[in-house]
Amino acid sequence: AQKIAGNIEENQVIIDALDAGGIRQSAAQKTLIEVNEKLKKVCDSAEWGEVAFDNDFTISMGGRPYVLLSESEQKRVKITLQAVISEYQQAKIIIIDGAEILDKKGKTGLLKYLVQAPFAAIVGMMLPNPEKAPLGLASRNAGIRTYWVENGNFMEIL
């Protein structure tokens, strides 16, 4: 009986360590902190609200839950997550489509981040005419090129 009781005590230590509140929670918390730090760096570069995972793995921006964000803010969250995942994967290039949903601050922030990002990027957005293309930071010195594609024709906007 004492041997069985000893085995039960030893097993309980293992059970406690593997419990959701044990080693797994500790590892998850450590990873969550690391990911949130990377998310914050992207947000700081883009100068938009801080994107973060909460302890229950829900995501928020500026402390507001994702579901309460505007479409533009939700797009910023998605881009931020894509950027961090791309950094983890050591991607050489990312493709961001649908950037037209971003408001002016979002578009400007995206370009600010991409200028210093560790990868190249292709950003697609639908606009009514070439004059609406965001050119604020688009300069050859920054490595940004703007192109207009329409009816099979492709031209650089200078």
C-alpha positions as CSV (number, residue, x, y, z in Angstrom):
1,A,0.0,0.0,0.0
2,Q,2.9,2.3,0.8
3,K,4.5,1.6,-2.6
4,I,1.2,2.4,-4.4
5,A,0.8,5.6,-2.3
6,G,4.3,6.6,-3.2
7,N,3.6,6.0,-6.9
8,I,0.5,8.0,-6.7
9,E,2.4,10.9,-5.1
10,E,5.0,10.7,-7.9
11,N,2.4,10.6,-10.6
12,Q,0.6,13.5,-9.1
13,V,3.7,15.7,-9.4
14,I,3.8,14.8,-13.1
15,I,0.1,15.4,-13.5
16,D,0.4,18.8,-11.9
17,A,3.3,19.7,-14.1
18,L,1.4,18.7,-17.3
19,D,-1.8,20.3,-16.1
20,A,-3.0,23.4,-18.0
21,G,-1.8,25.5,-15.1
22,G,1.7,23.9,-15.0
23,I,4.5,23.7,-17.5
24,R,2.2,24.3,-20.5
25,Q,0.9,27.5,-19.0
26,S,4.4,28.7,-18.1
27,A,5.6,28.0,-21.7
28,A,2.6,29.6,-23.2
29,Q,3.0,32.7,-21.1
30,K,6.7,33.0,-22.1
31,T,5.8,32.6,-25.8
32,L,3.0,35.1,-25.4
33,I,5.3,37.7,-24.0
34,E,7.8,37.2,-26.8
35,V,5.2,37.4,-29.5
36,N,3.6,40.5,-27.9
37,E,7.0,42.2,-27.9
38,K,7.4,41.5,-31.6
39,L,3.9,42.7,-32.3
40,K,4.6,45.9,-30.4
41,K,7.8,46.6,-32.4
42,V,5.8,46.4,-35.7
43,C,3.1,48.7,-34.2
44,D,5.6,51.2,-33.0
45,S,7.3,51.3,-36.4
46,A,3.9,51.8,-38.1
47,E,2.8,54.3,-35.4
48,W,-0.6,52.6,-34.9
49,G,-2.3,51.1,-31.9
50,E,-0.6,48.3,-30.1
51,V,-1.7,44.8,-31.2
52,A,-1.4,42.2,-28.5
53,F,-2.6,38.7,-27.5
54,D,-4.4,38.6,-24.2
55,N,-3.9,35.8,-21.7
56,D,-6.9,33.9,-23.2
57,F,-5.3,34.2,-26.7
58,T,-7.9,36.7,-27.9
59,I,-6.4,39.6,-29.8
60,S,-6.8,43.3,-29.2
61,M,-5.6,46.6,-30.6
62,G,-5.1,49.5,-28.2
63,G,-6.8,47.4,-25.5
64,R,-10.0,47.0,-27.6
65,P,-11.1,43.5,-28.6
66,Y,-10.7,42.6,-32.3
67,V,-14.4,42.3,-32.8
68,L,-15.0,45.9,-31.7
69,L,-12.4,47.4,-34.1
70,S,-13.2,49.2,-37.4
71,E,-12.4,47.5,-40.7
72,S,-9.3,49.6,-41.1
73,E,-8.1,48.7,-37.6
74,Q,-8.8,45.0,-38.2
75,K,-6.7,45.2,-41.3
76,R,-3.9,46.7,-39.3
77,V,-4.1,43.8,-36.9
78,K,-4.0,41.3,-39.7
79,I,-1.0,43.0,-41.3
80,T,0.8,43.2,-38.0
81,L,0.2,39.4,-37.4
82,Q,1.4,38.7,-41.0
83,A,4.5,40.8,-40.5
84,V,5.5,39.0,-37.2
85,I,4.8,35.5,-38.7
86,S,6.9,36.5,-41.7
87,E,9.7,37.5,-39.4
88,Y,9.5,34.2,-37.6
89,Q,9.6,32.4,-40.9
90,Q,12.4,34.6,-42.2
91,A,10.4,35.4,-45.3
92,K,12.1,37.3,-48.1
93,I,8.8,38.9,-49.3
94,I,5.2,39.3,-48.2
95,I,2.1,40.2,-50.1
96,I,-0.5,42.4,-48.6
97,D,-3.7,42.7,-50.6
98,G,-6.7,44.8,-49.9
99,A,-4.8,47.7,-48.4
100,E,-7.4,50.1,-49.7
101,I,-9.4,49.4,-46.6
102,L,-6.8,51.2,-44.5
103,D,-7.5,54.8,-43.6
104,K,-4.9,57.4,-44.3
105,K,-3.1,56.8,-41.0
106,G,-3.1,53.1,-41.7
107,K,-1.6,53.5,-45.2
108,T,1.1,55.9,-43.9
109,G,1.9,53.6,-41.0
110,L,2.1,50.6,-43.3
111,L,4.6,52.3,-45.6
112,K,6.7,53.5,-42.6
113,Y,6.9,50.0,-41.3
114,L,7.7,48.4,-44.7
115,V,10.6,50.8,-45.4
116,Q,12.5,49.3,-42.5
117,A,11.0,45.7,-42.6
118,P,13.3,42.8,-42.8
119,F,11.6,41.6,-46.1
120,A,10.4,43.0,-49.3
121,A,6.7,43.6,-49.8
122,I,4.1,43.8,-52.5
123,V,1.1,45.9,-51.4
124,G,-2.1,45.8,-53.5
125,M,-5.0,48.1,-53.3
126,M,-7.8,49.1,-55.6
127,L,-8.1,52.8,-56.3
128,P,-10.3,54.9,-58.7
129,N,-7.3,56.5,-60.4
130,P,-3.4,56.7,-60.3
131,E,-3.6,60.1,-58.6
132,K,-5.0,58.4,-55.4
133,A,-2.0,56.2,-55.0
134,P,-0.2,56.8,-51.7
135,L,3.1,58.5,-52.7
136,G,3.9,60.3,-49.4
137,L,6.9,58.0,-48.7
138,A,7.3,56.6,-52.2
139,S,10.7,57.6,-53.3
140,R,13.4,55.7,-55.0
141,N,15.7,56.4,-52.1
142,A,13.3,54.6,-49.8
143,G,13.2,51.6,-52.2
144,I,9.4,52.1,-52.8
145,R,8.0,51.9,-56.3
146,T,4.3,52.5,-57.2
147,Y,2.7,50.9,-60.2
148,W,-0.7,51.2,-61.7
149,V,-2.3,48.2,-63.4
150,E,-5.4,48.6,-65.5
151,N,-6.8,46.6,-68.4
152,G,-3.7,44.6,-68.8
153,N,-1.5,47.7,-68.9
154,F,1.3,48.1,-66.3
155,M,3.0,51.5,-65.6
156,E,5.2,52.9,-62.9
157,I,3.9,56.1,-61.2
158,L,6.7,58.6,-60.7
